[in-house]
Amino acid sequence: SIARYLEAMDTADRQEPAIAKARTARLQDKIAALKEQMRSLKEIEVQLNAAPDKQVSLTDPDARSMKTRGTGVVGYNVQTAVDTKHHLIVAHQVTNDGIDRDQLASMARLARTEMGVDKLTAVADRGYYKSEEILACHEAGISVFVPKTKTSGATADGRFSKEDFIYDAEKNEYRCPAGERLIWRYKTTERSLKLDRYWSSQCQQCSLKDKCTPSTERRVTRWEHEGLLEEMQVRLDLAPDMMRIRRQTVEHPFGTIKAWMGATHFLTRTIGRVSTEMSLHVLAYNMKRAIKLLGSETIMKAMRA
């Protein structure tokens, strides 16, 4: 833009003196404004590079980019736990983590504490699928239903997925769609996860290789707690209505509260104030829900008691 304005100033110099003076003054003001903007952006760049997550929000210092469908949204990630019987919000939390994968165990434990129960079954969508979180729930005695994320490149390319390889726990090996054995080869650690690798020596001669892998052999990786994920998948297969129940349960309060909030959504700034604002919304929702379930007279008697 500055280069374009400098060219325009050269053109203005060839005009009548009065016109040239007016145009040059206006263009110099624009160039000065751009240089000031560049200086400001340099300062923001320093802040950006210093930030741990490489993000800076000029509207709200605590807000962060959320992973959403379509256009990105800078804001907050509100987590809720809703009971399936009465659709009351039993626990909620406001975070500025843009994804849900790290929220499953903490929200499930918070919901169990708020409900005052020893055992809990938690249902979440596939955005919460993370091996470590599912393990944490298991260790806390919480049974979870979370569908696996569809990220397999093999499946996308029309090849066999990992689910087509059947694990034999007694032999500690896999059986491939062609009936060959994928035997254990070695252990490794990735992202603090202990993994085992399996493959067969017969892949080069296999008639199904084109449907299996473009590599020399098809390798299968197994996490040390993979059995927990397989058990959860069996629970999902035996309870196909779980995802429908999830939609009918947790989406209803979100839809209601968003309708109340309108297009502006949160009116406050910084995570502390936003958390307070969300708590008021949750309180209002739960009170209206309780009045709907029990009646206003019963609620008033309970509040006076």
Secondary structure per residue as TSV (DSSP state, phi and psi in degrees):
chain	resnum	aa	ss	phi	psi
A	1	S	-	360.0	-40.4
A	2	I	H	-62.8	-42.5
A	3	A	H	-61.2	-38.9
A	4	R	H	-66.1	-40.2
A	5	Y	H	-68.0	-36.0
A	6	L	H	-64.8	-38.6
A	7	E	H	-64.9	-38.4
A	8	A	H	-65.6	-33.6
A	9	M	H	-67.6	-38.9
A	10	D	H	-60.9	-40.5
A	11	T	H	-65.4	-40.2
A	12	A	H	-63.8	-32.9
A	13	D	H	-61.2	-22.1
A	14	R	T	-90.0	-0.2
A	15	Q	S	-88.9	-179.4
A	16	E	-	-58.8	145.0
A	17	P	H	-51.0	-44.9
A	18	A	H	-64.5	-44.6
A	19	I	H	-66.1	-43.9
A	20	A	H	-59.6	-42.5
A	21	K	H	-63.7	-42.7
A	22	A	H	-66.5	-46.6
A	23	R	H	-65.0	-42.7
A	24	T	H	-62.4	-42.6
A	25	A	H	-61.3	-43.2
A	26	R	H	-65.5	-41.5
A	27	L	H	-68.7	-35.9
A	28	Q	H	-65.2	-36.6
A	29	D	H	-63.4	-41.3
A	30	K	H	-65.4	-41.6
A	31	I	H	-64.3	-41.6
A	32	A	H	-62.0	-40.5
A	33	A	H	-65.4	-39.4
A	34	L	H	-66.4	-40.1
A	35	K	H	-65.1	-36.4
A	36	E	H	-66.6	-39.3
A	37	Q	H	-65.2	-39.2
A	38	M	H	-63.6	-40.0
A	39	R	H	-63.0	-42.6
A	40	S	H	-63.6	-41.1
A	41	L	H	-65.7	-34.3
A	42	K	H	-63.2	-39.8
A	43	E	H	-65.2	-40.7
A	44	I	H	-65.9	-35.6
A	45	E	H	-61.3	-38.4
A	46	V	H	-63.3	-44.4
A	47	Q	H	-62.2	-41.6
A	48	L	H	-62.1	-45.8
A	49	N	H	-68.6	-26.9
A	50	A	H	-82.4	-20.2
A	51	A	S	-71.1	136.3
A	52	P	T	-57.9	-38.0
A	53	D	T	-100.9	9.9
A	54	K	S	56.6	40.4
A	55	Q	-	-133.1	141.9
A	56	V	-	-138.0	123.9
A	57	S	-	-104.6	123.4
A	58	L	S	-81.9	-14.5
A	59	T	S	-90.2	-45.1
A	60	D	-	-140.7	115.8
A	61	P	T	-60.6	-23.6
A	62	D	T	-91.6	-15.8
A	63	A	-	-71.3	149.0
A	64	R	E	-139.1	163.6
A	65	S	E	-70.2	128.0
A	66	M	E	-98.1	144.5
A	67	K	-	-81.9	104.8
A	68	T	-	-128.7	163.5
A	69	R	S	-72.0	134.9
A	70	G	S	80.9	-131.3
A	71	T	S	-72.1	147.6
A	72	G	-	-73.5	151.3
A	73	V	E	-124.3	130.9
A	74	V	E	-96.6	118.4
A	75	G	E	-178.4	-133.8
A	76	Y	-	-132.6	156.1
A	77	N	E	-106.8	109.9
A	78	V	E	-95.3	124.1
A	79	Q	E	-104.8	135.8
A	80	T	E	-133.3	148.9
A	81	A	E	-119.3	123.5
A	82	V	E	-122.2	133.8
A	83	D	-	-77.4	143.8
A	84	T	T	-76.4	-18.8
A	85	K	T	-83.0	-49.7
A	86	H	T	-111.3	-5.8
A	87	H	-	61.0	34.9
A	88	L	-	-89.5	143.1
A	89	I	E	-80.9	110.8
A	90	V	E	-89.4	-21.7
A	91	A	E	-157.2	147.7
A	92	H	E	-150.9	161.6
A	93	Q	E	-156.8	140.8
A	94	V	E	-106.0	125.2
A	95	T	E	-128.6	166.0
A	96	N	-	-112.5	22.2
A	97	D	-	-80.8	123.3
A	98	G	S	-72.2	-11.3
A	99	I	-	-126.7	163.3
A	100	D	S	-95.9	-8.5
A	101	R	T	-59.7	-26.1
A	102	D	T	-98.4	11.1
A	103	Q	-	-103.8	-12.1
A	104	L	H	-60.8	-56.3
A	105	A	H	-65.4	-43.7
A	106	S	H	-64.1	-41.4
A	107	M	H	-70.7	-36.7
A	108	A	H	-65.6	-42.3
A	109	R	H	-65.8	-40.4
A	110	L	H	-63.4	-41.7
A	111	A	H	-64.1	-41.7
A	112	R	H	-63.1	-41.0
A	113	T	H	-64.2	-45.8
A	114	E	H	-65.2	-33.1
A	115	M	H	-84.0	-14.8
A	116	G	T	66.7	38.5
A	117	V	-	-118.4	160.5
A	118	D	S	-89.9	-36.5
A	119	K	-	-114.7	146.1
A	120	L	E	-148.2	142.3
A	121	T	E	-112.9	124.6
A	122	A	E	-115.4	136.3
A	123	V	E	-121.2	129.9
A	124	A	-	-140.4	161.5
A	125	D	-	-81.3	175.6
A	126	R	G	-67.1	-14.0
A	127	G	G	-66.5	-15.0
A	128	Y	G	-96.9	2.6
A	129	Y	-	-71.4	115.0
A	130	K	-	-153.8	128.3
A	131	S	H	-55.3	-46.7
A	132	E	H	-64.5	-35.8
A	133	E	H	-70.0	-38.6
A	134	I	H	-65.9	-39.4
A	135	L	H	-63.6	-43.1
A	136	A	H	-61.3	-39.0
A	137	C	H	-64.8	-42.8
A	138	H	H	-60.6	-44.1
A	139	E	H	-67.9	-24.7
A	140	A	T	-88.1	0.6
A	141	G	T	78.4	24.0
A	142	I	E	-107.4	124.2
A	143	S	E	-86.5	128.8
A	144	V	E	-121.1	152.2
A	145	F	E	-125.7	105.7
A	146	V	-	-136.8	116.9
A	147	P	-	-67.6	147.1
A	148	K	-	-72.7	143.1
A	149	T	-	-70.8	144.2
A	150	K	-	-95.0	87.1
A	151	T	-	-122.3	8.2
A	152	S	-	-71.0	122.6
A	153	G	H	-68.2	-32.6
A	154	A	H	-63.0	-46.0
A	155	T	H	-62.6	-41.2
A	156	A	H	-62.7	-31.0
A	157	D	T	-90.3	4.5
A	158	G	T	84.3	16.4
A	159	R	-	-100.3	172.6
A	160	F	-	-60.7	139.7
A	161	S	-	-93.5	175.2
A	162	K	G	-62.3	-31.1
A	163	E	G	-64.1	-17.9
A	164	D	G	-79.6	-6.0
A	165	F	S	-106.1	119.2
A	166	I	E	-94.1	127.6
A	167	Y	E	-88.8	135.2
A	168	D	E	-109.2	105.3
A	169	A	T	-65.6	-36.2
A	170	E	T	-65.2	-41.2
A	171	K	T	-92.1	-10.3
A	172	N	T	53.3	56.7
A	173	E	E	-154.2	166.0
A	174	Y	E	-109.9	153.6
A	175	R	E	-114.8	125.9
A	176	C	-	-87.1	170.1
A	177	P	T	-58.4	-22.4
A	178	A	T	-88.1	-1.0
A	179	G	S	88.6	3.6
A	180	E	-	-82.9	156.6
A	181	R	E	-92.1	129.4
A	182	L	E	-101.3	104.6
A	183	I	E	-89.7	159.0
A	184	W	E	-66.4	137.1
A	185	R	E	-115.3	-50.8
A	186	Y	E	-164.8	168.3
A	187	K	E	-104.9	151.5
A	188	T	E	-151.2	168.9
A	189	T	E	-129.6	126.5
A	190	E	E	-134.1	129.7
A	191	R	T	51.1	40.3
A	192	S	T	68.1	10.2
A	193	L	E	-99.2	131.3
A	194	K	E	-85.6	121.2
A	195	L	E	-124.3	150.3
A	196	D	E	-114.2	144.2
A	197	R	E	-112.1	139.0
A	198	Y	E	-132.5	143.4
A	199	W	E	-163.4	166.2
A	200	S	-	-106.3	156.9
A	201	S	S	-94.3	3.1
A	202	Q	-	-103.0	6.4
A	203	C	G	-62.3	-37.0
A	204	Q	G	-63.0	-30.8
A	205	Q	G	-95.0	0.5
A	206	C	-	-77.5	135.0
A	207	S	T	-73.8	-15.5
A	208	L	T	-100.6	10.2
A	209	K	G	-57.9	-38.5
A	210	D	G	-62.2	-28.1
A	211	K	G	-89.9	0.3
A	212	C	T	-114.9	-55.5
A	213	T	-	-158.7	144.7
A	214	P	S	-87.0	-7.1
A	215	S	S	-84.4	179.3
A	216	T	S	-60.7	-43.2
A	217	E	S	-144.0	158.1
A	218	R	-	-86.4	120.4
A	219	R	E	-105.4	138.4
A	220	V	E	-117.9	133.8
A	221	T	E	-107.5	138.2
A	222	R	E	-129.8	125.2
A	223	W	E	-74.3	151.5
A	224	E	T	-62.8	-24.4
A	225	H	T	-110.3	26.9
A	226	E	H	-57.9	-28.7
A	227	G	H	-58.3	-34.6
A	228	L	H	-64.2	-40.8
A	229	L	H	-67.3	-37.9
A	230	E	H	-67.9	-39.3
A	231	E	H	-63.7	-40.1
A	232	M	H	-64.7	-39.1
A	233	Q	H	-64.2	-36.5
A	234	V	H	-64.0	-41.8
A	235	R	H	-61.2	-40.7
A	236	L	H	-65.0	-42.2
A	237	D	H	-63.2	-33.7
A	238	L	H	-85.6	-10.6
A	239	A	-	-131.8	69.6
A	240	P	T	-64.7	-16.5
A	241	D	T	-82.6	-5.1
A	242	M	H	-58.5	-42.1
A	243	M	H	-70.0	-32.3
A	244	R	H	-66.8	-41.6
A	245	I	H	-62.1	-39.3
A	246	R	H	-61.0	-47.5
A	247	R	H	-61.2	-42.5
A	248	Q	H	-71.1	-20.5
A	249	T	H	-93.2	-61.1
A	250	V	H	-84.3	-26.5
A	251	E	H	-73.6	-29.3
A	252	H	H	-62.6	-51.9
A	253	P	H	-61.2	-39.9
A	254	F	H	-60.5	-46.1
A	255	G	H	-62.0	-40.5
A	256	T	H	-65.4	-48.0
A	257	I	H	-65.4	-40.5
A	258	K	H	-62.9	-36.5
A	259	A	H	-64.8	-39.5
A	260	W	H	-65.2	-41.1
A	261	M	H	-70.4	-31.1
A	262	G	-	78.5	-168.1
A	263	A	T	-68.4	-24.3
A	264	T	T	-76.2	-22.3
A	265	H	-	55.6	-130.5
A	266	F	-	-66.8	136.7
A	267	L	-	-99.2	-14.4
A	268	T	S	-102.5	173.1
A	269	R	-	-128.4	156.1
A	270	T	S	74.8	148.7
A	271	I	H	-65.9	-31.3
A	272	G	H	-64.8	-47.3
A	273	R	H	-68.9	-39.4
A	274	V	H	-63.7	-38.8
A	275	S	H	-62.2	-41.1
A	276	T	H	-64.2	-43.7
A	277	E	H	-60.9	-43.0
A	278	M	H	-66.5	-37.6
A	279	S	H	-61.8	-37.4
A	280	L	H	-66.8	-40.1
A	281	H	H	-62.0	-44.2
A	282	V	H	-64.1	-42.9
A	283	L	H	-60.1	-45.6
A	284	A	H	-63.0	-42.5
A	285	Y	H	-62.3	-48.1
A	286	N	H	-64.8	-37.0
A	287	M	H	-65.9	-45.2
A	288	K	H	-65.0	-36.5
A	289	R	H	-67.4	-42.7
A	290	A	H	-64.9	-39.4
A	291	I	H	-62.8	-39.0
A	292	K	H	-63.9	-38.1
A	293	L	H	-79.7	-40.8
A	294	L	H	-110.2	-19.6
A	295	G	-	94.9	149.6
A	296	S	H	-66.4	-36.3
A	297	E	H	-64.1	-43.3
A	298	T	H	-63.6	-40.6
A	299	I	H	-64.7	-43.3
A	300	M	H	-63.2	-41.4
A	301	K	H	-61.9	-42.1
A	302	A	H	-65.1	-37.2
A	303	M	H	-71.5	-31.7
A	304	R	H	-76.5	-26.8
A	305	A	-	-68.1	360.0
